[in-house]
Amino acid sequence: MKKIYEEVIRFRDERKWGPVHNEKDLALSIVLEASELLENFQWKSSEESVTDSRQNIKEEMADVLIYLIQLADKLDVDLEEEVLLKLEKNALKYPVHHEEEIEFDRIRSNEE
């Protein structure tokens, strides 16, 4: 992650884009690029989309990450740390269930 982060910031800084990229515009750009990613799947099955548009999907995923890294840099957010913290939080919210427990919960909910 560190290498990607450094390369994105270097690319931005070489072009002197840092001062003109504000938080709102970076957040907006993330959504726009995510929409372009989603467009690859519109009116197609997942399998068809991946087969037909794999290269574009990869490029749009990269665009989302590039803007996210720039926003994190602007806000002084350590993305790696935040992802790990969020995963810990999600692990508490969504604990692992073994198949037997899931089946038991399903049966119990049908009986009620």
SETOR-175139 format. One line per 3 residues: for each residue x negated, y, z negated of C-alpha. Coordinates in Angstrom, 1 decimal. Layout:
BEGIN
X/Y/Z ~ ...
END
This chain:
BEGIN
0.0/0.0/0.0 ~ -2.9/2.4/-0.8 ~ -4.3/2.2/2.7
-1.0/2.9/4.3 ~ -0.4/5.8/1.9 ~ -3.8/7.3/2.7
-3.3/7.0/6.4 ~ 0.1/8.6/6.4 ~ -1.1/11.5/4.4
-4.3/11.9/6.6 ~ -2.1/11.8/9.7 ~ 0.2/14.5/8.3
-2.7/16.7/7.0 ~ -4.6/16.6/10.3 ~ -1.6/18.1/11.9
-1.1/20.6/9.1 ~ 2.5/19.4/8.7 ~ 2.4/19.3/4.9
3.5/22.8/4.2 ~ 6.5/22.7/6.6 ~ 7.7/19.3/5.3
10.0/20.1/2.4 ~ 11.8/17.6/0.2 ~ 15.2/18.1/1.8
14.0/17.6/5.3 ~ 11.9/14.6/4.4 ~ 15.0/13.0/2.7
17.1/13.8/5.7 ~ 14.5/12.3/8.0 ~ 14.6/9.1/6.0
18.3/8.8/6.6 ~ 18.0/9.7/10.3 ~ 15.3/7.0/10.8
17.4/4.5/8.9 ~ 20.3/5.3/11.1 ~ 18.1/4.6/14.2
17.1/1.3/12.6 ~ 20.8/0.4/12.1 ~ 21.6/1.3/15.6
19.7/-1.7/16.8 ~ 22.3/-3.9/15.1 ~ 25.4/-2.1/16.3
27.9/-4.4/18.0 ~ 25.6/-7.4/18.0 ~ 24.9/-10.3/15.8
21.8/-10.2/13.6 ~ 20.2/-12.9/15.7 ~ 20.9/-11.1/19.0
19.7/-7.8/17.6 ~ 16.4/-9.2/16.4 ~ 15.9/-11.0/19.7
16.7/-8.0/21.8 ~ 15.2/-5.2/19.7 ~ 12.5/-6.6/17.5
9.8/-4.1/18.5 ~ 12.1/-1.1/18.0 ~ 13.3/-2.5/14.7
9.7/-2.7/13.5 ~ 9.0/0.9/14.7 ~ 12.1/2.3/13.0
11.2/0.5/9.8 ~ 7.7/2.1/10.0 ~ 9.3/5.5/10.5
11.4/5.1/7.4 ~ 8.4/4.1/5.3 ~ 6.3/7.0/6.8
8.8/9.6/5.7 ~ 9.3/7.9/2.3 ~ 5.6/8.1/1.6
5.5/11.7/2.6 ~ 8.5/12.5/0.3 ~ 6.8/10.6/-2.6
3.6/12.6/-2.0 ~ 5.5/15.8/-2.1 ~ 7.3/14.9/-5.3
4.2/13.3/-6.9 ~ 5.9/9.9/-7.2 ~ 3.8/6.8/-7.4
6.0/4.5/-5.2 ~ 4.2/1.3/-6.2 ~ 4.8/2.0/-9.9
8.5/3.0/-9.2 ~ 9.2/-0.1/-7.2 ~ 7.8/-2.3/-9.9
9.8/-0.5/-12.6 ~ 12.9/-0.8/-10.5 ~ 12.4/-4.5/-10.0
12.1/-4.9/-13.7 ~ 15.3/-3.0/-14.2 ~ 17.1/-5.1/-11.5
15.8/-8.3/-13.1 ~ 17.7/-7.4/-16.2 ~ 20.8/-6.4/-14.3
20.7/-9.4/-12.0 ~ 19.2/-12.3/-13.9 ~ 18.3/-15.5/-12.1
21.1/-18.1/-12.3 ~ 20.5/-21.7/-11.6 ~ 22.9/-23.4/-9.2
24.5/-25.3/-12.0 ~ 25.3/-22.1/-13.8 ~ 26.7/-20.5/-10.6
28.9/-23.5/-10.0 ~ 30.1/-23.5/-13.7 ~ 30.9/-19.8/-13.5
32.8/-20.4/-10.2 ~ 34.8/-23.2/-11.8 ~ 35.5/-21.3/-15.0
36.7/-18.2/-13.1 ~ 39.1/-20.4/-11.0 ~ 40.5/-21.9/-14.2
41.3/-18.5/-15.7
END
